[in-house]
């Protein structure tokens, strides 16, 4: 998948900085959480520092949060929104989205959107837990839920607008911190012709800086993902800050939450649908 398609909005290139996963939702779902609910260390250690860095560089992001976490960490979620960031859907408890049946997809979406509404949040974006959409994706159902965009990982399409009216803002695995830092991604690293062993923050930073330069050169789009729970060292947090420095100081980069980029993409794709920019093959 190539994310470097032409960007026809403000400035030369568009970049969405994103975060996934808030707290222990996935661990509870998998039955591996053995501590009191609401005490995930990333909430008190990594996330506050990351949010302060975002304030420092005036970068607004999209945080894809599991709906289960909205009621567990309500003050944290309110703080994220108060700082100007978007909160979008990341499933109910980070269930393996690509393997869900259509009935399970409907159930998870119903529960997730109900929890969001109870928290005063209206989702317009969705990133499937695990990245993949699976074979049981219902575009009509997603449209019914009011979604304006989805941000899947490593799908076989570029950013485009589906006939349902939902914009696609794709993300590639090499722009995901977990791809470098987690042992379980050894096979995927090999598939991208990288080393199988866990990689370093320096390697992640070098890749991101190259991709940012490429997005500018191609006048394209780039999405980047950081998980707060993975920022467990000063070196890893330094990568996050270095990326913020790079994208916040460049007048040629339009850096905004996914919802803002999606609105622009949706508009110009709709304006140009006679040229084939809206496709129904995703």
C-alpha positions as CSV (number, residue, x, y, z in Angstrom):
1,X,0.0,0.0,0.0
2,X,1.2,3.4,-0.9
3,X,0.2,6.4,1.3
4,X,2.0,8.9,-0.9
5,X,-1.0,9.7,-3.1
6,X,-1.5,13.3,-4.1
7,X,-2.7,15.7,-1.3
8,X,-4.9,18.4,-2.6
9,X,-5.6,20.3,0.6
10,X,-3.7,23.0,2.5
11,X,0.1,23.0,2.2
12,X,2.3,20.4,0.4
13,X,1.6,17.4,2.5
14,X,-0.8,16.2,5.3
15,X,0.3,14.3,8.4
16,X,-1.9,12.7,11.0
17,X,-0.2,11.9,14.3
18,X,-2.2,9.3,16.2
19,X,-2.3,7.3,19.4
20,X,-4.0,3.9,20.1
21,X,-5.0,2.1,23.3
22,X,-5.9,3.7,26.6
23,X,-5.1,1.7,29.7
24,X,-5.8,-2.0,30.3
25,X,-8.8,-2.6,28.1
26,X,-7.1,-5.3,26.0
27,X,-5.5,-6.9,29.0
28,X,-8.9,-7.2,30.7
29,X,-10.4,-8.6,27.5
30,X,-7.7,-11.3,27.3
31,X,-7.9,-12.1,31.0
32,X,-4.3,-11.1,31.7
33,X,-4.9,-8.1,33.9
34,X,-4.3,-8.9,37.6
35,X,-4.3,-5.4,39.1
36,X,-7.1,-3.1,40.2
37,X,-9.0,-1.6,37.3
38,X,-8.0,2.0,36.5
39,X,-4.4,1.7,37.5
40,X,-2.5,1.1,34.2
41,X,1.0,2.6,34.6
42,X,0.9,4.3,31.2
43,X,-1.9,6.6,32.4
44,X,0.3,8.1,35.2
45,X,3.8,7.7,33.6
46,X,3.9,8.0,29.8
47,X,0.6,9.6,28.8
48,X,1.0,12.9,30.8
49,X,4.4,13.5,29.4
50,X,3.2,12.9,25.9
51,X,0.2,15.2,26.3
52,X,2.5,17.9,27.6
53,X,4.8,17.5,24.7
54,X,1.9,17.8,22.3
55,X,1.0,21.1,24.1
56,X,4.5,22.3,23.9
57,X,4.6,21.9,20.1
58,X,1.0,22.7,19.5
59,X,0.3,19.5,17.7
60,X,-3.3,18.1,17.8
61,X,-3.8,14.4,17.3
62,X,-6.4,11.7,17.1
63,X,-6.4,9.2,20.0
64,X,-8.2,5.9,19.1
65,X,-9.5,4.7,22.4
66,X,-11.3,1.5,23.4
67,X,-14.9,2.4,24.5
68,X,-14.5,0.3,27.7
69,X,-11.8,2.8,28.8
70,X,-14.0,5.9,28.5
71,X,-15.8,5.1,31.8
72,X,-12.7,3.8,33.5
73,X,-10.6,6.9,32.8
74,X,-13.2,9.6,32.4
75,X,-11.0,12.5,33.7
76,X,-8.2,11.4,31.4
77,X,-10.5,11.4,28.4
78,X,-11.9,14.8,29.3
79,X,-8.4,16.2,29.6
80,X,-7.4,14.8,26.2
81,X,-10.5,16.5,24.6
82,X,-9.9,19.7,26.5
83,X,-6.4,19.9,25.0
84,X,-7.9,20.0,21.6
85,X,-7.4,16.4,20.5
86,X,-9.9,14.1,18.8
87,X,-11.1,10.9,20.5
88,X,-12.1,8.2,18.0
89,X,-13.2,4.6,18.2
90,X,-10.8,1.7,18.7
91,X,-13.4,-1.0,19.3
92,X,-14.8,-2.1,22.7
93,X,-11.9,-3.8,24.4
94,X,-9.4,-4.2,21.5
95,X,-11.0,-7.4,20.4
96,X,-9.4,-9.1,17.3
97,X,-11.5,-7.1,14.8
98,X,-10.4,-8.9,11.6
99,X,-11.7,-12.2,12.9
100,X,-15.1,-11.1,14.1
101,X,-18.3,-12.2,12.5
102,X,-20.8,-9.6,11.1
103,X,-23.0,-10.2,14.1
104,X,-20.0,-9.6,16.5
105,X,-19.0,-6.5,14.6
106,X,-22.5,-5.1,15.0
107,X,-22.6,-6.0,18.7
108,X,-19.2,-4.4,19.4
109,X,-20.1,-1.2,17.5
110,X,-23.5,-0.9,19.2
111,X,-21.9,-1.3,22.6
112,X,-19.0,1.0,21.8
113,X,-21.1,3.8,20.4
114,X,-23.5,3.5,23.3
115,X,-20.6,3.9,25.8
116,X,-19.3,6.9,23.8
117,X,-22.7,8.5,23.8
118,X,-23.0,8.0,27.6
119,X,-19.6,9.7,27.9
120,X,-20.7,12.7,25.8
121,X,-18.5,11.7,22.9
122,X,-19.6,11.4,19.2
123,X,-17.3,9.2,17.2
124,X,-16.7,10.2,13.6
125,X,-13.6,8.0,13.1
126,X,-12.7,4.4,13.7
127,X,-9.4,2.4,13.7
128,X,-10.0,-1.4,13.9
129,X,-8.2,-3.0,16.8
130,X,-5.3,-4.9,15.4
131,X,-5.4,-2.8,12.3
132,X,-7.3,-5.0,9.9
133,X,-10.9,-4.7,8.8
134,X,-11.6,-8.3,8.1
135,X,-14.0,-9.9,5.6
136,X,-17.1,-8.9,7.6
137,X,-16.8,-5.2,7.2
138,X,-20.2,-3.6,6.7
139,X,-19.9,-0.2,5.1
140,X,-23.6,0.4,5.5
141,X,-23.3,-0.4,9.2
142,X,-20.4,2.0,9.7
143,X,-22.3,4.7,7.8
144,X,-25.3,4.0,10.0
145,X,-23.2,4.7,13.0
146,X,-22.2,8.1,11.7
147,X,-18.6,7.3,10.9
148,X,-17.0,9.8,8.5
149,X,-13.6,8.0,8.2
150,X,-11.7,4.8,9.1
151,X,-8.0,4.5,9.6
152,X,-7.0,0.8,8.9
153,X,-3.5,-0.6,8.9
154,X,-1.8,-2.2,5.9
155,X,-4.9,-2.5,3.7
156,X,-4.7,-3.0,0.0
157,X,-5.8,0.5,-0.9
158,X,-4.7,4.1,-0.6
159,X,-6.7,6.9,1.0
160,X,-9.9,7.3,-0.9
161,X,-13.6,7.8,-0.4
162,X,-15.9,4.8,-0.5
163,X,-19.3,5.0,-2.1
164,X,-20.8,5.0,1.3
165,X,-19.2,8.3,1.9
166,X,-16.6,7.1,4.4
167,X,-13.1,8.4,3.9
168,X,-10.1,6.0,4.2
169,X,-7.0,7.3,6.0
170,X,-4.6,4.4,5.8
171,X,-1.6,3.6,8.0
172,X,1.4,1.4,7.2
173,X,3.0,-1.0,9.7
174,X,6.5,0.6,9.5
175,X,4.9,3.8,10.8
176,X,3.7,2.1,13.9
177,X,5.9,2.0,17.0
178,X,4.8,-1.6,17.9
179,X,6.3,-2.8,14.6
180,X,9.8,-1.9,16.0
181,X,9.4,-2.4,19.8
182,X,7.4,-5.6,20.2
183,X,8.8,-9.1,19.9
184,X,5.5,-10.5,18.5
185,X,5.9,-8.5,15.3
186,X,9.1,-10.5,14.3
187,X,7.3,-12.2,11.3
188,X,5.8,-8.9,10.1
189,X,9.2,-7.2,10.3
190,X,10.6,-10.0,8.2
191,X,7.8,-9.6,5.7
192,X,8.9,-6.0,5.3
193,X,12.5,-7.1,4.9
194,X,13.5,-5.8,8.3
195,X,15.4,-7.7,10.9
196,X,13.3,-10.1,12.9
197,X,14.7,-9.0,16.3
198,X,13.2,-6.1,18.2
199,X,14.4,-2.8,16.7
200,X,15.7,0.4,18.3
201,X,14.2,3.8,18.8
202,X,16.9,5.2,16.5
203,X,15.8,2.9,13.7
204,X,12.2,4.0,14.2
205,X,13.1,7.6,14.2
206,X,15.2,7.3,11.0
207,X,12.4,5.6,9.2
208,X,9.8,8.3,10.3
209,X,12.1,11.2,9.3
210,X,12.6,9.6,5.9
211,X,8.8,9.1,5.4
212,X,8.1,12.7,6.4
213,X,10.6,13.8,3.8
214,X,9.1,11.5,1.2
215,X,5.5,12.7,2.0
216,X,6.7,16.3,1.3
217,X,8.6,15.3,-1.9
218,X,5.5,13.5,-3.2
219,X,3.0,16.0,-1.8
220,X,1.3,13.1,-0.1
221,X,-0.2,11.9,3.1
222,X,1.3,10.2,6.1
223,X,-0.2,8.7,9.3
224,X,2.0,7.9,12.3
225,X,1.1,5.8,15.4
226,X,2.5,5.9,18.9
227,X,1.1,3.7,21.7
228,X,1.6,5.4,25.1
229,X,2.2,2.1,26.9
230,X,5.2,1.4,24.7
231,X,7.1,4.7,25.5
232,X,9.0,3.0,28.3
233,X,12.3,4.8,28.0
234,X,13.8,8.2,27.5
235,X,15.0,7.1,24.1
236,X,11.5,6.2,23.0
237,X,10.0,9.4,24.3
238,X,12.8,11.3,22.5
239,X,11.6,9.9,19.2
240,X,8.1,11.1,19.9
241,X,9.4,14.6,20.7
242,X,11.7,14.7,17.7
243,X,8.8,13.9,15.4
244,X,6.8,16.7,17.0
245,X,9.6,19.1,16.4
246,X,9.8,18.0,12.8
247,X,6.2,18.2,11.9
248,X,5.3,21.3,13.9
249,X,8.0,23.6,12.5
250,X,7.5,22.9,8.8
251,X,5.2,25.4,7.0
252,X,4.7,22.9,4.2
253,X,3.1,20.3,6.5
254,X,-0.6,20.3,7.3
255,X,-0.7,18.5,10.6
256,X,-4.1,17.9,12.0
257,X,-6.4,15.3,13.6
258,X,-7.8,12.6,11.3
259,X,-11.3,14.2,11.4
260,X,-10.0,17.4,9.8
261,X,-8.0,15.7,7.1
262,X,-10.9,13.4,6.4
263,X,-13.3,16.3,5.8
264,X,-10.9,17.8,3.2
265,X,-10.3,14.5,1.5
266,X,-14.1,13.8,1.4
267,X,-14.8,17.1,-0.2
268,X,-12.3,17.0,-3.0
269,X,-13.0,13.4,-3.7
270,X,-16.7,14.1,-4.0
271,X,-15.9,17.1,-6.2
272,X,-13.9,14.9,-8.5
273,X,-15.9,11.6,-8.5
274,X,-16.3,11.7,-12.3
275,X,-12.5,11.2,-12.5
276,X,-12.7,7.9,-10.6
277,X,-11.5,9.1,-7.2
278,X,-14.4,7.5,-5.5
279,X,-14.2,3.7,-5.6
280,X,-16.3,0.8,-4.5
281,X,-13.7,-1.9,-4.4
282,X,-12.6,-1.7,-0.8
